[in-house]
């Protein structure tokens, strides 16, 4: 059975773009009986930017509750916290010793930061810590410790998998074949999820709709979706933000009915009212599960601890093989 590994970085409150763009597909893939799906919360990756321990803990609980609320079944996958597996960090050091510096020099995030510094007339390495520079090695360790065969990623993360492949080959060439060379799995594009202002939905633009906000917040955010000044009786073009967001939540019949009303003429206020009702209906049961877990952090701890015990068995087996190959008895 092939292993499929998904890492989830805890970086704050999730929005519907996260769900429709990645979470939904990953959870559907996890239901495939031909694969062993593993999901981990990459909390130590977040140390690069998050220096507040309480905030890191909060984000970890939020992201765990989010995936559980969205339908991740911890009884059918291995769901764990990265920091609960010390084997990852021992392998990380071992892999650092076979990873060429030139490989990490080419990493997109590092190069982008260097370029930004140069454009601002700063020292090339200003504000760059070793967490950012060595991020790809830790990511490789996450993947290789589990001998993952497939790693679902977006196009922007493809290079990290390429680096993990190279690191696996460097180790195998130096000490003997042990580490599985992973393959990236890039799910079919679902297209860009538009935000309130028509741009890509992103926290950096402040144009998001919270995935598990309460009904009042959901209605408020939907009411902020930018529309044009057409009057209610004028026919509307479905190539607009509000229709695209509505279509994420609606079924086929609801979409066809809305298309007809757009062609006949409908007020934007009415569209937003219907969008809220459809979105709220779609999210209500998920929100209920999310709220249960976020209000019961000990239950999240229990699930992650049980997952970590399962994950550690795989990690320990891999690390023992690695230790023998490097001469550690």
C-alpha positions as CSV (number, residue, x, y, z in Angstrom):
1,X,0.0,0.0,0.0
2,X,1.5,3.3,-1.0
3,X,1.8,6.1,1.5
4,X,0.3,9.5,0.8
5,X,1.6,12.3,3.1
6,X,0.0,15.7,3.6
7,X,1.6,18.4,5.8
8,X,-0.5,21.2,7.2
9,X,1.2,24.4,8.5
10,X,-0.7,26.1,11.3
11,X,-0.8,29.7,10.2
12,X,-4.1,31.1,11.4
13,X,-7.8,30.9,10.8
14,X,-8.8,29.0,7.7
15,X,-11.1,30.4,5.0
16,X,-13.3,28.9,2.3
17,X,-10.5,29.2,-0.2
18,X,-8.4,26.8,1.9
19,X,-11.3,24.3,2.0
20,X,-12.3,24.4,-1.7
21,X,-8.7,24.8,-2.9
22,X,-7.0,22.0,-0.9
23,X,-8.7,20.5,2.2
24,X,-11.7,19.1,0.4
25,X,-9.6,17.3,-2.3
26,X,-7.1,15.9,0.3
27,X,-9.9,14.5,2.5
28,X,-11.6,12.9,-0.6
29,X,-8.3,11.3,-1.6
30,X,-7.8,9.9,1.9
31,X,-10.9,7.8,1.4
32,X,-9.2,5.8,-1.3
33,X,-8.6,2.3,0.1
34,X,-5.5,1.8,-2.1
35,X,-3.5,4.3,-0.1
36,X,-2.4,4.8,3.5
37,X,-3.1,8.5,4.1
38,X,-1.0,10.4,6.6
39,X,-1.7,14.0,7.7
40,X,0.5,16.0,10.0
41,X,0.4,19.4,11.6
42,X,3.8,21.0,10.7
43,X,4.0,23.1,13.9
44,X,7.8,23.3,14.0
45,X,7.8,24.7,10.5
46,X,5.8,27.6,11.9
47,X,8.6,28.6,14.3
48,X,10.2,30.4,11.4
49,X,7.6,33.1,11.7
50,X,5.6,32.5,14.9
51,X,7.5,33.5,18.1
52,X,4.5,33.5,20.4
53,X,4.0,30.1,22.1
54,X,0.4,30.7,23.0
55,X,-0.4,31.7,19.4
56,X,1.3,28.6,18.0
57,X,-0.7,26.4,20.4
58,X,-3.9,28.2,19.3
59,X,-3.2,27.8,15.6
60,X,-2.4,24.2,16.1
61,X,-5.7,23.5,17.7
62,X,-7.5,25.6,15.1
63,X,-6.0,23.7,12.2
64,X,-6.6,20.3,13.8
65,X,-10.2,21.2,14.5
66,X,-10.6,22.5,11.0
67,X,-9.5,19.3,9.3
68,X,-11.6,17.2,11.7
69,X,-14.6,19.5,11.1
70,X,-14.1,19.2,7.3
71,X,-14.5,15.4,7.6
72,X,-11.0,14.0,8.3
73,X,-11.5,10.6,10.0
74,X,-8.7,10.0,12.4
75,X,-9.7,6.3,12.6
76,X,-9.0,5.9,8.8
77,X,-5.8,8.0,8.5
78,X,-2.8,8.7,10.6
79,X,-3.2,12.2,11.9
80,X,-0.3,13.6,14.1
81,X,1.7,16.5,15.2
82,X,5.2,17.0,13.7
83,X,6.7,18.0,17.0
84,X,5.6,14.7,18.7
85,X,8.1,12.8,16.5
86,X,11.7,13.3,17.6
87,X,12.8,10.9,14.8
88,X,12.1,13.7,12.3
89,X,14.6,16.0,13.8
90,X,17.3,13.4,14.1
91,X,16.9,12.5,10.5
92,X,16.9,16.3,9.7
93,X,20.4,16.6,11.1
94,X,21.6,13.5,9.3
95,X,20.2,14.8,6.0
96,X,21.8,18.2,6.5
97,X,25.1,16.4,6.2
98,X,24.5,15.1,2.7
99,X,22.6,18.2,1.4
100,X,24.7,20.5,-0.8
101,X,24.4,24.2,0.1
102,X,24.0,25.0,-3.6
103,X,20.7,23.0,-3.6
104,X,19.3,25.2,-0.8
105,X,20.6,28.4,-2.5
106,X,18.1,27.7,-5.3
107,X,15.1,27.3,-3.0
108,X,12.4,29.8,-4.1
109,X,11.6,31.2,-0.7
110,X,15.2,31.9,0.1
111,X,16.0,33.4,-3.3
112,X,12.9,35.7,-3.1
113,X,14.0,37.0,0.3
114,X,17.5,37.7,-1.0
115,X,16.1,39.5,-4.0
116,X,13.8,41.5,-1.8
117,X,16.8,42.6,0.4
118,X,18.8,43.6,-2.6
119,X,15.9,45.7,-4.0
120,X,15.7,47.4,-0.6
121,X,19.5,48.0,-0.5
122,X,19.9,45.7,2.4
123,X,22.5,43.0,3.1
124,X,21.5,39.9,1.0
125,X,20.9,37.8,4.2
126,X,19.2,40.5,6.3
127,X,16.3,39.0,8.3
128,X,17.0,35.5,7.0
129,X,17.3,32.9,9.7
130,X,18.5,29.3,9.3
131,X,14.9,28.1,9.7
132,X,14.0,29.7,6.4
133,X,17.2,28.6,4.7
134,X,17.0,25.0,5.9
135,X,13.2,24.7,5.6
136,X,13.5,22.4,2.6
137,X,15.6,19.9,4.6
138,X,13.1,19.7,7.4
139,X,10.3,19.2,4.9
140,X,12.4,16.5,3.2
141,X,12.8,14.8,6.7
142,X,9.0,15.0,7.2
143,X,8.5,13.1,3.9
144,X,11.4,10.7,3.9
145,X,11.0,9.5,7.5
146,X,7.6,8.1,6.5
147,X,8.8,6.7,3.2
148,X,6.0,8.6,1.5
149,X,5.3,7.6,-2.1
150,X,3.1,10.6,-3.0
151,X,2.9,14.1,-1.6
152,X,0.0,16.2,-2.6
153,X,1.1,19.8,-3.3
154,X,0.2,22.9,-5.3
155,X,2.4,24.1,-8.1
156,X,4.1,26.6,-5.7
157,X,5.3,23.7,-3.5
158,X,6.6,21.4,-6.3
159,X,10.2,22.6,-5.9
160,X,10.2,21.4,-2.3
161,X,9.4,17.9,-3.4
162,X,12.1,18.1,-6.1
163,X,14.6,19.0,-3.3
164,X,13.4,16.1,-1.2
165,X,14.0,13.8,-4.1
166,X,17.5,15.1,-4.5
167,X,18.3,14.8,-0.8
168,X,17.0,11.2,-0.8
169,X,19.2,10.4,-3.8
170,X,22.3,12.0,-2.1
171,X,21.7,9.9,1.0
172,X,21.1,6.7,-0.9
173,X,24.2,7.2,-3.0
174,X,26.4,8.0,0.0
175,X,25.2,5.2,2.4
176,X,23.1,2.7,0.5
177,X,19.5,2.5,-0.8
178,X,17.1,3.1,2.1
179,X,15.1,6.2,1.6
180,X,12.1,6.2,-0.7
181,X,12.3,8.8,-3.5
182,X,8.8,10.5,-3.3
183,X,6.7,11.8,-6.1
184,X,4.7,15.0,-6.1
185,X,0.9,14.6,-6.6
186,X,-0.6,17.8,-8.0
187,X,-4.4,17.5,-7.8
188,X,-6.5,18.7,-10.7
189,X,-6.8,22.5,-10.5
190,X,-10.1,23.7,-9.0
191,X,-9.3,27.1,-10.4
192,X,-8.7,30.3,-8.4
193,X,-11.1,30.8,-5.5
194,X,-12.1,34.5,-5.7
195,X,-12.3,36.7,-2.7
196,X,-14.7,39.5,-1.7
197,X,-13.0,41.9,-4.1
198,X,-12.7,39.6,-7.1
199,X,-9.0,38.9,-6.5
200,X,-7.7,35.5,-5.3
201,X,-9.0,34.8,-1.8
202,X,-6.1,35.4,0.5
203,X,-5.5,36.5,4.1
204,X,-2.8,38.9,2.7
205,X,-5.6,40.7,0.8
206,X,-8.0,40.7,3.6
207,X,-10.7,39.5,1.2
208,X,-11.6,36.1,2.8
209,X,-14.7,34.4,4.1
210,X,-14.0,32.5,7.3
211,X,-14.6,28.8,7.0
212,X,-16.1,28.5,10.5
213,X,-17.1,31.9,11.5
214,X,-20.5,32.2,13.2
215,X,-23.7,33.0,11.2
216,X,-23.4,36.7,11.9
217,X,-19.9,36.9,10.6
218,X,-20.7,34.8,7.6
219,X,-23.6,37.0,6.6
220,X,-21.4,40.1,7.1
221,X,-18.6,38.9,5.0
222,X,-20.9,37.7,2.1
223,X,-22.6,41.2,2.2
224,X,-19.1,42.7,1.5
225,X,-18.7,40.9,-1.8
226,X,-18.1,43.6,-4.4
227,X,-20.8,43.9,-7.1
228,X,-21.5,46.5,-9.8
229,X,-24.2,49.1,-9.9
230,X,-26.8,47.3,-12.1
231,X,-30.4,47.7,-11.0
232,X,-32.4,44.6,-9.9
233,X,-34.4,44.3,-13.2
234,X,-31.3,44.3,-15.4
235,X,-29.9,40.9,-16.6
236,X,-26.7,40.0,-14.8
237,X,-23.5,38.3,-16.0
238,X,-22.7,35.1,-14.1
239,X,-18.9,35.8,-14.6
240,X,-18.8,37.7,-11.3
241,X,-17.5,37.1,-7.8
242,X,-20.8,36.6,-6.1
243,X,-22.0,33.9,-8.5
244,X,-18.6,32.1,-8.3
245,X,-18.8,32.1,-4.5
246,X,-22.4,31.0,-4.6
247,X,-21.5,28.1,-6.9
248,X,-19.0,26.7,-4.5
249,X,-21.8,25.9,-2.0
250,X,-24.7,25.3,-4.3
251,X,-25.9,22.0,-5.9
252,X,-26.5,21.7,-9.7
253,X,-30.2,22.5,-9.4
254,X,-29.5,25.6,-7.3
255,X,-26.9,26.8,-9.8
256,X,-29.2,26.4,-12.7
257,X,-32.0,28.3,-10.9
258,X,-29.6,31.1,-10.1
259,X,-28.4,31.3,-13.7
260,X,-32.0,31.7,-14.8
261,X,-32.6,34.5,-12.2
262,X,-29.4,36.2,-13.3
263,X,-30.7,36.2,-16.9
264,X,-34.2,37.5,-15.9
265,X,-32.8,40.1,-13.5
266,X,-32.3,39.9,-9.7
267,X,-31.1,42.4,-7.2
268,X,-27.6,42.0,-5.7
269,X,-29.1,42.1,-2.2
270,X,-31.3,39.1,-3.0
271,X,-28.3,37.2,-4.5
272,X,-26.3,37.8,-1.3
273,X,-29.2,36.7,0.9
274,X,-29.5,33.4,-1.1
275,X,-25.8,33.0,-1.1
276,X,-25.7,33.3,2.7
277,X,-28.5,30.8,3.1
278,X,-26.9,28.2,0.8
279,X,-23.4,28.7,2.4
280,X,-24.7,28.6,5.9
281,X,-26.6,25.4,5.2
282,X,-23.4,23.9,3.6
283,X,-21.2,24.9,6.5
284,X,-23.5,24.4,9.5
285,X,-22.8,20.8,10.3
286,X,-19.1,21.2,9.7
287,X,-19.1,24.3,11.9
288,X,-20.8,22.3,14.7
289,X,-18.0,19.6,14.6
290,X,-15.3,22.3,14.5
291,X,-16.8,24.1,17.5
292,X,-17.0,20.8,19.4
293,X,-13.3,20.2,18.9
294,X,-12.1,23.8,19.4
295,X,-14.0,23.8,22.8
296,X,-12.5,20.4,23.7
297,X,-8.7,20.8,23.1
298,X,-8.0,17.7,25.2
299,X,-9.9,15.6,22.7
300,X,-7.7,17.1,19.9
301,X,-4.6,16.2,22.1
302,X,-5.9,12.6,22.4
303,X,-6.4,12.2,18.7
304,X,-3.0,13.7,17.8
305,X,-1.3,11.6,20.5
306,X,-2.9,8.4,19.2
307,X,-1.9,9.4,15.7
308,X,1.7,10.2,16.8
309,X,2.1,6.7,18.3
310,X,1.1,5.1,14.9
311,X,3.4,7.5,13.0
312,X,6.3,6.9,15.4
313,X,6.3,3.2,14.6
314,X,7.0,4.0,10.9
315,X,9.4,6.8,11.8
316,X,11.4,4.6,14.2
317,X,11.7,1.8,11.6
318,X,13.1,4.2,9.0
319,X,15.4,5.9,11.5
320,X,16.8,2.5,12.7
321,X,17.6,1.6,9.0
322,X,19.3,5.0,8.5
323,X,21.3,4.7,11.8
324,X,22.7,1.3,10.7
325,X,23.7,2.6,7.3
326,X,25.6,5.6,8.8
327,X,27.4,3.4,11.4
328,X,25.3,4.2,14.4
329,X,24.5,0.8,16.2
